[in-house]
Amino acid sequence: MAAADEHVSQSAVTNAVLALEAQLGVRLFDRHPHGVTLTPEGEALLKTATQVVEQMGLVRHRIRSSGAGGEAVLRIATGRSLARTLVADWIARLRHRTPKVLTEGTQVELSTGKAQDLVVRLEQGKVDLLCCYEHPALSVPLSPARYRYMTLATD
């Protein structure tokens, strides 16, 4: 039983799932007399959540293994509008909510510029994370075979 494995009550798990379903506006599980199965939306969320956890592991590894003199550095590149509207707040929330990932000693370097220039910096290994808009009209060639990526939002 999932609740027992996580040392929480079944009702706490049920309430958390119901709250998540309400927040997302979709059913994540089909409930049956002898258990539950994931809906297609639940499968999609599980896939994305798994990718997020894997990415956080990679970020954690990168932070721990970088920096001069043992100081950890996370290098993030993004466009100017995303830096102002999304990324700075995301970094603050990440530091607050996941202190094991971004510890107090972790230095975050945020650089901005044109998408094409930022992609070059990523390919050169000068940044660890690129946060950008994805649009078919943009000529930003990133190979899915070389880079892990996730779509955070769509129009």
C-alpha positions in Angstrom: 0.0 0.0 0.0 1.5 3.3 -1.1 0.4 5.2 2.0 2.1 2.7 4.4 5.3 2.7 2.3 5.5 6.5 2.7 4.5 6.4 6.4 1.3 8.5 5.8 -2.3 7.7 6.2 -4.4 6.5 3.3 -6.7 9.4 3.8 -3.8 11.8 3.5 -2.7 10.2 0.2 -6.3 10.3 -1.1 -6.7 14.0 -0.1 -3.4 14.9 -1.8 -4.4 13.1 -5.0 -7.9 14.7 -5.0 -6.3 18.1 -4.5 -3.9 17.5 -7.3 -6.7 16.4 -9.6 -8.7 19.5 -8.7 -5.7 21.7 -9.4 -5.0 20.1 -12.8 -8.7 19.8 -13.7 -8.3 16.2 -14.8 -8.7 12.7 -13.3 -5.4 11.0 -12.7 -6.7 7.6 -11.6 -9.5 5.3 -12.5 -10.8 3.9 -9.3 -11.8 0.2 -9.2 -13.1 -2.0 -6.3 -9.6 -3.6 -5.9 -7.3 -0.7 -6.6 -6.6 2.1 -9.1 -5.1 2.5 -12.6 -3.6 5.6 -14.1 -5.7 7.5 -16.7 -3.9 8.8 -19.8 -3.5 12.1 -18.0 -2.1 10.3 -15.0 0.4 8.5 -17.3 1.4 11.8 -18.8 1.9 13.4 -15.4 3.9 10.4 -14.2 6.2 10.7 -17.2 6.7 14.4 -16.7 7.3 14.0 -12.9 9.8 11.3 -13.5 11.7 13.6 -16.0 11.6 16.4 -13.4 13.1 14.1 -10.7 15.8 12.9 -13.2 16.6 16.4 -14.2 16.9 17.5 -10.5 19.3 14.6 -10.0 21.4 15.8 -12.9 21.3 19.4 -11.6 22.2 18.2 -8.1 25.2 16.2 -9.5 26.3 19.2 -11.6 26.2 21.5 -8.7 28.1 19.2 -6.4 30.8 18.5 -9.0 31.4 22.1 -10.1 32.9 25.3 -8.8 36.4 26.3 -7.8 37.5 25.5 -4.3 34.4 23.3 -3.6 32.0 26.1 -4.2 29.0 24.8 -6.2 27.9 26.8 -9.3 24.7 26.4 -11.4 24.9 28.3 -14.7 21.5 29.2 -16.1 20.9 31.0 -19.4 17.6 32.5 -20.5 16.1 35.3 -22.6 15.6 38.7 -20.9 11.8 38.5 -20.7 12.0 35.0 -19.0 14.7 36.2 -16.7 12.4 39.0 -15.5 9.1 37.1 -15.4 9.9 33.5 -14.5 13.5 32.4 -13.9 14.5 34.6 -11.0 11.3 33.7 -9.1 11.8 30.0 -9.9 15.4 30.1 -8.5 14.2 31.7 -5.3 11.4 29.1 -5.0 13.8 26.2 -5.8 16.3 27.4 -3.2 13.5 27.6 -0.6 11.6 24.4 -1.4 14.5 22.1 -2.2 17.4 23.2 0.0 19.3 19.9 -0.7 19.5 20.9 -4.4 20.4 24.6 -4.0 22.2 24.9 -0.7 23.1 28.2 0.7 26.7 27.8 -0.6 25.4 27.3 -4.2 26.2 30.1 -6.5 23.7 30.7 -9.3 24.9 32.5 -12.4 22.1 33.8 -14.6 23.0 35.0 -18.0 20.6 36.5 -20.7 20.8 37.0 -24.4 19.3 36.0 -27.7 18.1 32.4 -28.0 20.6 31.5 -30.8 23.6 32.8 -28.7 22.4 31.0 -25.6 22.1 27.7 -27.5 25.7 28.1 -28.6 26.8 28.7 -25.0 24.9 25.5 -24.0 26.6 23.6 -26.7 30.0 24.9 -25.6 29.3 23.8 -22.1 29.4 27.4 -20.8 25.9 27.0 -19.2 24.2 24.1 -17.4 20.6 24.9 -18.0 18.8 26.8 -20.8 15.3 28.1 -20.2 13.8 29.4 -23.5 10.6 29.5 -25.5 10.1 26.8 -28.0 8.5 27.8 -31.3 8.6 26.3 -34.8 9.5 29.7 -36.3 12.7 30.0 -34.1 15.9 28.7 -35.6 17.3 27.2 -32.5 18.6 23.7 -33.3 18.8 21.5 -30.2 19.1 17.8 -30.7 16.7 15.8 -28.5 19.3 13.0 -28.6 22.0 15.2 -27.0 19.9 17.3 -24.6 17.2 16.4 -22.2 14.4 18.9 -22.3 10.9 19.3 -21.0 8.0 21.5 -22.0 6.9 23.6 -19.1 3.9 25.3 -20.8 2.2 25.6 -24.1 0.0 28.2 -25.7 
